[in-house]
Amino acid sequence: VLSIRFKGVRKDQTALGRLSSGHLKTLRFSRGDKKFHICTKCNMIEASPQHLLDCVALVYDDLLERPDFVLEVMRANDLMDLI
């Protein structure tokens, strides 16, 4: 739903949709548990959607209110490959 309201290019719409839904392209399942790659910014914690936002000092509401800024911050921190 979020990506439909965003008027950017399809690739950016997809990234925002993945962040908001939790279905990142790096998401894997192991024995029924969700597994994410390790965050490439902090190299300490799995790069879940919530962690990616936390790691760059953003909150979920930023996805709704400032999607362009979220994309800019994710690109600046080289996190787009995880989304």
N, C-alpha and C positions, 0 to 999 in steps of 0.2 A: 504494500500500500504506500509506503514511504517513497519508493523509487518512482511511482506513478506521478506523484505531485512534484517531483524534482525535474526541472526542465533541462538538465545537462545531457551530455552524450550517454549512450547506452552503457558503456563500460563503467561510467561513474554511477549511473542508476543501479547497476548490478552490485557494485561495491557497497553502496548505501543500503540496498536491500539485504545483502548478506550480513552486514553489521547489525542491522536492526532485527533480523530474524534469528541470528546465531548460526546460520548455515554457511560458515566460511569455507572457501575452497580447500583449505588445509585440514578441515574436520575429518576425523577418522573415528571409527568405532572399534573398540577392543573389548570383547566379552560384555557387550552391552553398555560400556562406558564411553563417553565422549573423550576423544584425545585430540589435542591441538599441537601444532609445532611449537617449539620454544620461541618466545618473543625475541626478535632480532635486535630490538632496541636495548633491552635490559639483560638478555641472555640468562634469565633466572626462572621465569614462570611460563607456563603454557599460554600461548597467545589466543585466549578466548576473546570473544567480542568485548566483554566487560574489562578484561585486562588491557586490551589494546586502547580502549578509551581512558582507563585509569593511568596507563603508562605515559600518556601525552597530556594528562590533566584535562580531559574532556569528560562530559557526562552524557547520558543517553538523550536528554532533552536537546543537546547540541545537534544531534542527528535530525531532529524535527525542526528546530529553529534556525540552525546555521549549517546546513549540509555542505555548502561550498567551503566553509571554513574547516569543517571536519576533513574533507578531502584534501585540502591544502596542507593541513597539519600531518595527516597520514603520509602524504607524498614527501613532505619535508623530512620526515623521520624514517623514510624508506620502509614503510609498513604495508604498502599496497599489495605486495606479493603474498602477504598472509591473509588478505581479505577475499 
